[in-house]
Amino acid sequence: MLFTVPFLHSNASESVPSRPPKTTSHEDLSASHVLAERRRREKLNERFIILRTLVPLVTKMDKASILGDTIEYVKQLRKKIQDLEARCRSGKRKVRRSGGGGTAAVAVAVEVSIIENDALVEVQCGNREGLLLDVMKKLRELGVEITTVQSCVEGGLFSAELRAKVKVRKANNGKKISITQVKKAIDQIISP
């Protein structure tokens, strides 16, 4: 139809083509397919970049590693959800009774994992004023730069999850801090 429009206002003696000429050739189809495939790959690569930013501890930057690390991260999140749901259902907290005065003391738990330059620090202990700030200051002194923090206080129980980047320190002979060094430093802060 579009090919006949220019001929509508021409002389009647001129013939109007009955069909538009063929404009698609094999090369045009091939070029179109190549462009579509290139857009698909670009979109896929963009999604991998987004996925890499969402997963906190990516070991390598190739696509297979990103997918593997994402699978592990989703498994960890599912386990955390199950643990939190179980704790909510039971209504119990990790509490041990001290023998003498009958007061409840919250069990102290510190978990640290470091993979290459990425660190995850999980802390659970009794709450006190300025505890999170003290932990963050100590980590900074150790060359652990905090990137994200999730924390809460419920019924006197302090829980925090800190994600961080581990820096090489001159004070540590140009080495990164170890997991045990981080644990000991945090234990000194949170121990009563």
N, C-alpha and C positions, 0 to 999 in steps of 0.2 A: 504494500500500500504506500509506503513512504517513497518508493521509487517512482510512483505514478503521479505524485503531487506536483512536481515541477512541470509536468506536461499538461496539466489541466488548463493553464492559461496560455498555452501555445496555440499556434494555428491548427485548425481542424484538419488541415491537409497532412500535417505531420502525423506519422503513425506513433501510437502509444505502445510501448513494449508490453507484451502480454505477461511476461514474467520478469522479475528482477534478475540481473545476472548473478551467477554464483560467486560469492566473495570468500567463502571459507575453503581453504585448501588444507592439505595435509600439514604443511608447515605451520599454518595458523593454529590448528588444533594442537600440534606438538608444543608450540610456544605457550599456548594457554595452559596446557597440562604442566609444563615446567614452572610457570608462574604460580599455579595453584599449589604445586608441591613445595615450592620455596616458601610460600606463605604458611603452609602447614608446618614445615620445619621451624620457621621463625616463631610461630605461636607455641610450638612444643618447647623450644629452647627458652622462651620467656616464662613458661610455666615451670620449667626446671629451676630457673633463677629464683622465682617466687618461692618454690618449695624449699630451696636451699636456705632462704632467709627465714623460713618458718621453723625449720628444724634446728634446735640449738647446737647440737654436737655433730657436725658433718665431718667425717674422717678424711675423705678425699673429695675432689670436685668433679669427678667423672659421673656420668648419669647413673651407672649401676650402683656406685657407692651412695649417691644421694637417695636412690630408691631404697637401698638396703638400710641406711640410717633412718629413713622415714618410717619404714616398717617397724624397726626396733623402737623408735620414739612413740609410735602409735600403740605398740604393745605395752610400753611403760605407762603411758597415759591411761590405757584401759585398766591396768593393774591398780594404779592410784585411784581411779574412780571406784573400782570394786572395794578397795580398802576403805575409802572414805564412806561409801554407802554402808559397808558393814559396821563401821564405827558409829555412824549415825543411827543405824538400826538398833545396835546394842546399847547406845547411850553411854558407853564406858570409855574412859581415857586410860592411857598408860600411867597408872598411879601405883606406887608402892608405899606401904605404911612403914613409918619408922617405929622401932620398938619402944622407945622410952616415952615420949610425950603424947603419942597417939595422933600427931599431926601428919597430914598427908604430904609427901614429897613427890614431885613430878619426876618421872624418869628422864634422864638427860640422854639425848640421841643426837649425834653429829655424823653425817654421812658426807664424804667428799669424793668426787671423781674428777679426774683431769685427763683429757684426751687432747694431745698436742697442745694448743694454746687455749682451749675451751675448758672451763671449770664449772662444776655444779656443786653447790654447797647447800645441804639441807640441815636445818637445826630445829630441834624440838626440846624445850626446857621450860622451867618456871619463868614467868614474866617478871620483869623489873623495869623501872623507869630508865629509858635511854639504852636499852639492851641492843636493839637493832643498830643504832648509831655506833655503839662501841664495836660491834662485830664488823660493820662496814669500815670503820677507821682502821681496825687491825688488819683487815684484808688488804686495804690500800697500802699500808706500811709493808706488807709482805710482797707487794708487786702484783696483787690480784685486783684488776679493775672491774668493778661491778657494772654489768650492762642492764640487768633486769632484776627486780625484787618482787616477790610475792610473799606477803606475811599476814598473819592474823593472830589475835589474842582472843581466846575463848576460855572462860572459866579459870583464868590464871595460867593457862597453858599457852606459851609462845611457840608459834610454828613459822618457819621462814624457808623459802627456797630462793637462793641467789645464783644467778648465772653470771659468769664473768670471763674475762680474758686474762690469761696469765702472762706477765711480762718477765723478761730476763732482767735480773737485778745485778748491778755492779757489786753491791754489798754481799751478795751470795756467790762471789767468784764468777760472775757471768752466767750463772745457772738459774733455771726456774725453780720456784718453790716446790717442794714435794707434798704429796697428800698427807703424810704423817706430820709434817711441819705445820700445815694448815690446821689439821685436827687438834694438835697440841695447843696452838695459839687460841683457837676458839674455845677449847675446853677450859683454858685458864680464865677466859672472860665469863663463861656461863656457869662455871662451877661455883657453888655457894661458899 
